[in-house]
Amino acid sequence: MDLTEHCISSETLAEGKVLSVKRDLVRVPNGNTSYREYVMHPGAVVVVPILPNGDVVLEKQFRYALHQVFIELPAGKIDAGEDVLTTGQRELLEETGYTASQWVKLGHQHPCIGYSDEVIHVYLATGLLAGEHQRDEDENLEVFTVKFADCLTMIQNGEITDGKTIVALFLAEKYLQQHMSDVAPEVCL
């Protein structure tokens, strides 16, 4: 069964610095037409940075749309023409000051399939070295570290609710269980 919807026409409803909102008239599989409104996003990268002692580098950041401080992993949007690994490396350094000598792509996720084309690429970063962060002038966050097992508890008890962070930590947990001796033997899962 072909479930594909085909665009008949498209219009931009709003254009921002990072996002745009579109409305398309589409033909659905049964031949009828309908409208689809969605957000276009350049994509992003989230990084699971693990220190030599097994701790995970996390951030606290105020998110304006929900007027709340969230606990998250380092992440950021992909700049035009930028390689996704380069984005991860740039964001880790900018937000936390850390660089990493080993990078493993854990996968990708589509966080908002009902209304956005956003894709978030997930990386594990180990062999971390501390340095100075290079945050944007309007970027305010608090960097801290937590044992990996405690991160999973924080998900279960509702302290970590950010979707990209939850998915990335679960992907990292699975990867580390399979490759513990190769990547980070000191991590306590």
Secondary structure as the mmCIF struct_conf table of DSSP 4:
data_model
#
loop_
_struct_conf.conf_type_id
_struct_conf.id
_struct_conf.beg_label_comp_id
_struct_conf.beg_label_asym_id
_struct_conf.beg_label_seq_id
_struct_conf.end_label_comp_id
_struct_conf.end_label_asym_id
_struct_conf.end_label_seq_id
STRN STRN1 HIS A 6 GLU A 15
BEND BEND1 LYS A 17 VAL A 18
STRN STRN2 SER A 20 ARG A 27
TURN_TY1_P TURN_TY1_P1 PRO A 29 ASN A 30
BEND BEND2 GLY A 31 GLY A 31
STRN STRN3 THR A 33 MET A 40
STRN STRN4 ALA A 44 PRO A 49
STRN STRN5 ILE A 50 ILE A 50
TURN_TY1_P TURN_TY1_P2 PRO A 52 ASN A 53
BEND BEND3 GLY A 54 GLY A 54
STRN STRN6 ASP A 55 ARG A 63
HELX_RH_3T_P HELX_RH_3T_P1 TYR A 64 LEU A 66
TURN_TY1_P TURN_TY1_P3 HIS A 67 HIS A 67
STRN STRN7 GLN A 68 GLU A 72
BEND BEND4 PRO A 74 PRO A 74
STRN STRN8 ALA A 75 LYS A 77
HELX_LH_PP_P HELX_LH_PP_P1 ILE A 78 ASP A 79
TURN_TY1_P TURN_TY1_P4 ALA A 80 GLY A 81
HELX_RH_AL_P HELX_RH_AL_P1 VAL A 84 THR A 96
BEND BEND5 GLY A 97 GLY A 97
STRN STRN9 THR A 99 GLN A 109
TURN_TY1_P TURN_TY1_P5 PRO A 111 TYR A 115
STRN STRN10 SER A 116 SER A 116
STRN STRN11 ILE A 120 LEU A 129
TURN_TY1_P TURN_TY1_P6 GLU A 137 ASP A 138
STRN STRN12 LEU A 141 LYS A 147
HELX_RH_AL_P HELX_RH_AL_P2 PHE A 148 GLN A 156
TURN_TY1_P TURN_TY1_P7 ASN A 157 GLY A 158
BEND BEND6 GLU A 159 GLU A 159
HELX_RH_AL_P HELX_RH_AL_P3 GLY A 163 VAL A 183
TURN_TY1_P TURN_TY1_P8 PRO A 185 GLU A 186
#
